[in-house]
Amino acid sequence: MSTYTPKTPVQFAHQPGGLSKVITTELNTINNSIVKMDRVALSGVAAADGFAFTWQNPETVGIIVEKVIVNITTAGGTASSVINVGTAADATTGSDNLINGADANAAAAYDNITDGGTNGKTVQVMDEADGTTDYITGQIKTAKAEDLVGYAYIFYIPVTDNTL
């Protein structure tokens, strides 16, 4: 990730193009230098192997997923239910390469950095929207989690230098 360094007034004034182009270029530089975050609601799941959430990369470029936090505010309701979170090819494919086996029947927050489980990784690379691997899914495993309520927070960096 690049760090944004603001231009001095002299540097800003001497950039080629009209004012609109200069401002647009500067805003794009700022936008591509920050970590973005999306919030997705968790839904209760009536049977094992159902999905509590799915999220598709909204960017036209690949991304690096830095962190996923699953914040369960109301437990799922079945003692053995767990949630797996990971990158996938579509909204109906499960994966556990970010969070593996977090307790879906506990009101708690889990992330891929400290609660990744056996298969969870600290970062994952994803393709652009409509690419090969452009989804993150949260799948309930082992047992239903009908009462599940909460949110998944996905933190990511757009990769604009085509080095994925």
C-alpha positions, 0 to 999 in steps of 0.5 A, a space after each residue: 500500500 502506498 502512503 499518500 503525501 499531500 502536494 504543496 500549493 506550488 506542486 499542485 499549481 504546476 500540474 498539467 491539465 485543467 483544475 478539474 483534471 488535477 483535482 480528480 487525479 489527486 482524489 484518485 491518489 488519495 482513494 487508492 492509498 487507503 484501506 476500505 471497509 464494507 459491512 455486511 449483515 449476517 442472516 440466520 441460517 435454517 440448516 447446516 451448510 447455508 450462508 450467513 453472508 456473501 460479499 462480492 468485491 465491488 472494485 474493478 481491480 484486484 484487492 488484498 483482504 487485510 482483515 475480516 471481523 465477524 461480530 455476532 450480536 445474537 448467537 445462532 441458537 444451536 450449540 454446535 454451529 460454527 461459521 467458516 469465512 473465506 474467499 470463493 468463486 461465487 456466492 454459493 461456494 464455501 471457504 475457510 481460508 480466512 476464519 475456520 470454525 468460529 463459534 456461531 452460537 456465541 455473541 462474540 467478535 472473531 477476526 482472521 488475524 487472531 481467530 483464523 483457526 486451522 485454515 485461516 490466513 492473515 491476508 488473502 488476494 482476490 480478483 476484481 469484480 466478476 473475476 475468478 475468485 471475487 467473493 467472500 462467503 460466511 458459511 454455517 457448518 455442522 448445525 443450523 444457526 437460525 437466530 444469528 444476528 450481526 455483521 461482517 466487516 471486510 477491510 481491503 486495499 485495492 491493488 492498482 499496479 496490476 501485480 496480483 
